[in-house]
Every structure is written in structure tokens, then in C-alpha cells.
Amino acid sequence: MPDYHNAKLEQFLGLNKEAAEVAEQRTKSGETGDEYVRITVLLATVLLITAIGQRFHFKAVRVVFMILACLLLCLPLLRLLMLRRIQIVTRQLPGSEVSGIAIA
């Protein structure tokens, strides 16, 4: 029966494709979140180096630690500027309401 048309199969294929797209968006969002965590760790490292540098009594050592902290601060700031932004998106899927995160 070549003229047989299964509507449920087409609906399944459409929903399957949409689910794959949502899964891909969520994976990208997770990677972006991981990058934000890495940036936070680098900023905490800068604070730690600054605090360690303040413990020394020799001015030259303190200056070296401050220079190191300033140079290390440039890395997370550049990564933050180049990072994609996260936007919260609400979509209605058939049968349920799903809020997700999309990357702009």
C-alpha cells in the first residue's frame, strides 16, 4: 500500500527532531555554564594571589605579586568578554510547558 500515510509517524519524526534541537541547545548552555565557573575560579585565584602578596613585608615582593595578579586578571576578563551570553527562553511543547536556556 504505497498510498498509506501514517500521521503518527510524521508527528513522531517532527517531535524527535525538535527534541534533538532542544538537547543540543542544553548541551551548549551547559558548556557556557562551565566556562562561567572556570572564569570564577580564575578570579578567585587573583584574589588569593593578592591576599598572599599583602602578607609580605618587602615592597618588591608585594609589587611582584600585584603585577602577577594584574596579569592573571586579564585572562578571565578577556574570556568573559568573548563568552556567549545566556538568555532564558520559555517554550511550549505539546503536552507540557518547558522553560529552557538558549545561547544568544
C-alpha positions as CSV (number, residue, x, y, z in Angstrom):
1,M,0.0,0.0,0.0
2,P,2.2,2.8,-1.3
3,D,-0.5,5.4,-0.6
4,Y,-0.7,4.7,3.1
5,H,0.0,7.7,5.2
6,N,0.9,7.4,8.9
7,A,0.2,10.7,10.7
8,K,1.6,9.4,14.0
9,L,5.0,8.6,12.3
10,E,5.3,12.1,10.9
11,Q,4.4,13.6,14.3
12,F,7.0,11.3,15.9
13,L,9.7,12.4,13.5
14,G,8.9,16.1,14.0
15,L,8.9,15.8,17.8
16,N,12.1,13.7,17.6
17,K,13.8,16.4,15.6
18,E,12.6,19.1,18.0
19,A,13.9,17.1,20.9
20,A,17.3,16.8,19.3
21,E,17.5,20.6,18.8
22,V,16.5,21.2,22.5
23,A,19.1,18.7,23.7
24,E,21.8,20.4,21.6
25,Q,20.8,23.8,23.0
26,R,21.0,22.4,26.5
27,T,24.4,21.0,25.9
28,K,25.7,24.3,24.6
29,S,24.2,26.0,27.6
30,G,26.0,23.6,29.9
31,E,29.3,24.3,28.2
32,T,28.7,28.0,28.7
33,G,27.9,27.5,32.4
34,D,31.1,25.5,32.8
35,E,33.0,28.4,31.2
36,Y,31.5,30.8,33.7
37,V,32.7,28.5,36.6
38,R,36.2,28.5,35.1
39,I,36.2,32.3,35.0
40,T,35.0,32.4,38.6
41,V,37.9,30.1,39.7
42,L,40.4,32.3,37.9
43,L,39.0,35.4,39.6
44,A,39.2,33.7,43.0
45,T,42.9,32.8,42.2
46,V,43.6,36.5,41.5
47,L,42.1,37.4,44.9
48,L,44.2,34.7,46.6
49,I,47.4,36.0,44.9
50,T,46.6,39.5,46.0
51,A,46.0,38.4,49.6
52,I,49.3,36.4,49.7
53,G,51.1,39.4,48.3
54,Q,49.9,41.6,51.1
55,R,51.4,39.3,53.7
56,F,55.0,40.1,52.7
57,H,56.8,43.0,54.3
58,F,59.2,43.6,51.4
59,K,57.8,46.1,49.0
60,A,59.5,44.5,45.9
61,V,57.8,41.2,46.7
62,R,54.4,42.9,47.1
63,V,54.8,44.7,43.8
64,V,55.7,41.4,42.0
65,F,52.6,39.7,43.4
66,M,50.4,42.7,42.4
67,I,51.9,42.6,38.8
68,L,51.2,38.9,38.7
69,A,47.6,39.4,39.9
70,C,47.0,42.1,37.3
71,L,48.4,40.0,34.5
72,L,46.3,37.0,35.7
73,L,43.2,39.2,35.9
74,C,43.4,40.0,32.2
75,L,42.8,36.3,31.3
76,P,39.3,35.9,32.9
77,L,38.2,39.4,31.8
78,L,39.0,38.6,28.2
79,R,37.3,35.2,28.4
80,L,34.3,36.9,30.0
81,L,34.1,39.5,27.1
82,M,34.3,36.7,24.5
83,L,31.8,34.5,26.1
84,R,28.3,34.0,24.6
85,R,25.5,35.3,26.7
86,I,22.8,33.2,28.3
87,Q,19.1,34.1,27.7
88,I,16.2,32.4,29.4
89,V,13.6,31.2,26.9
90,T,10.2,29.7,27.6
91,R,8.7,27.4,25.0
92,Q,5.5,25.5,25.0
93,L,5.9,21.9,23.8
94,P,2.9,19.7,23.1
95,G,1.5,18.4,26.4
96,S,3.8,20.4,28.7
97,E,5.4,23.7,29.4
98,V,9.2,23.7,29.3
99,S,11.5,26.6,30.2
100,G,14.9,26.4,28.8
101,I,18.1,28.4,28.4
102,A,19.2,29.5,25.0
103,I,22.5,30.9,24.0
104,A,22.5,34.2,22.1
